Amino acid sequence: MPYSPLAAGHLSHLDWQTDTLRSQTDRVAMGKYDRAKAQDLGIIKRVNELATKYQTTMSQIALAWQWAKGVASPIVGRPKPVIQMTPQLR
């Protein structure tokens, strides 16, 4: 079962760094994703292109890709209240 389907938030926005508390303090995510930043930026750009093309969010594209690969129940962390996640739940 895949975990972190949004790659610690990297697949939800174009900027690698954000001003969130998690992006500044999550050492596990930094260690896991920062090593592959150069390769991941190409993926992030493509996810953004598809989100723009289909007029949806990057998060929805990333989750739809997993769904298409047969992942029916990824483990999604939820640092924000559900009300802020409504677009990702559609």
C-alpha positions in Angstrom: 0.0 0.0 0.0 1.6 3.3 -1.1 2.1 6.0 1.4 2.6 9.7 0.8 0.9 9.7 -2.6 1.5 13.5 -2.9 5.3 13.1 -2.1 5.1 15.1 1.1 3.2 17.8 -0.8 5.6 18.2 -3.6 3.0 16.9 -6.1 0.5 19.5 -5.0 2.3 22.7 -6.1 5.0 23.8 -8.4 7.4 25.3 -5.8 9.8 22.8 -4.2 10.0 24.8 -1.0 7.0 26.2 0.8 6.5 28.3 4.0 4.7 25.5 5.8 5.9 24.2 9.1 6.2 20.7 7.7 8.4 21.7 4.8 10.7 23.4 7.3 10.8 20.7 10.0 10.1 17.3 8.4 13.6 15.7 8.2 12.3 12.4 6.9 10.7 14.1 3.9 13.8 16.2 3.3 16.0 13.1 3.3 13.7 11.1 1.1 12.8 13.7 -1.5 15.6 16.3 -1.6 18.1 13.8 -3.0 15.9 13.3 -6.0 14.9 16.9 -6.5 16.4 17.2 -10.0 14.4 14.2 -11.3 11.3 15.1 -9.4 11.0 18.6 -10.7 10.3 17.2 -14.2 7.5 15.0 -12.8 6.1 18.0 -10.9 6.2 20.1 -14.0 4.3 17.4 -16.0 1.7 17.0 -13.2 1.1 20.7 -13.3 0.8 20.6 -17.2 -1.9 17.9 -16.9 -3.7 19.8 -14.1 -3.8 22.9 -16.3 -5.0 20.9 -19.3 -7.8 19.2 -17.4 -8.6 22.2 -15.3 -8.1 20.4 -12.0 -5.6 20.4 -9.2 -2.2 18.8 -9.2 -3.2 16.7 -6.2 -6.1 15.3 -8.1 -3.8 14.4 -11.0 -1.3 12.7 -8.7 -4.1 10.7 -7.0 -5.7 9.8 -10.3 -2.4 8.4 -11.6 -2.2 6.1 -8.6 -5.8 5.1 -9.1 -5.1 4.2 -12.7 -2.2 2.1 -11.6 -4.5 0.1 -9.4 -3.9 1.8 -6.0 -7.3 2.0 -4.5 -6.4 3.2 -1.0 -3.2 5.1 -0.6 -2.2 6.3 2.9 -2.7 10.0 2.8 -1.4 12.2 5.6 -3.7 15.1 6.5 -2.0 18.0 8.2 -4.8 20.4 7.2 -8.4 20.4 8.3 -10.8 18.5 6.0 -12.5 21.7 4.9 -9.2 22.8 3.2 -8.9 19.4 1.4 -12.3 19.5 -0.2 -11.0 20.0 -3.8 -8.7 16.9 -3.4 -11.7 14.8 -2.3 -13.8 15.3 -5.4 
